[in-house]
Each structure stands twice: as C-alpha cells, then as structure tokens.
C-alpha cells in the first residue's frame, strides 16, 4: 500500500518521533533525525490492522 506520509515530532536534542499518517503507528521513537529516512523506507503500512470486523447481528442470542 502507498503510504500517505509521516508526521515528525521534533525535539530540541535533534531527535524525533515518527508517526505514519496512514495507519497512525509510531514508527520510530526518539530517533536521531538523520535516521528517519531509512525508517520511513522500511515501514510496511497496514491500515486498520487492529480493527475488529463488526458482527453481522450484534443482538443475536440475547432474546430467548
């Protein structure tokens, strides 16, 4: 899947967190800014991986 981009949270000590804007996973935490490009290239984005598919009848079995 094509990634839509990343959000970088930069810190004063030249480190940053990297968050995928497609699956919202924190891809890197407190990494040196120079290493982030390599981390972006290695990220395999699987959006909605943690979501559970809804049940077809959520009230099934509740009545008698």
NORFEN-V182809 format. One line per field, one symbol per residue. ss: DSSP state (h for helix, s for strand, l for the rest). phi: phi as a letter, one per 30 degrees, with the letter a starting at -180 (. if undefined). burial: # if it has 16 or more other C-alpha atoms within 10 Angstrom, else .. A space follows every 10 residues. Layout:
BEGIN
ss=???
phi=???
burial=???
END
This chain:
BEGIN
ss=lllllsssss llllssssss lllllsssss sshhhhhhhh hhllllllll llllllllll llll
phi=.dddkbcccd cdcicacbbd dccidddbbh cdedcddddd dddcdbdidd dcddddbdcd jdch
burial=..#..#.#.. ....###### .##...##.. #.#..#...# ....#..... .......... ....
END
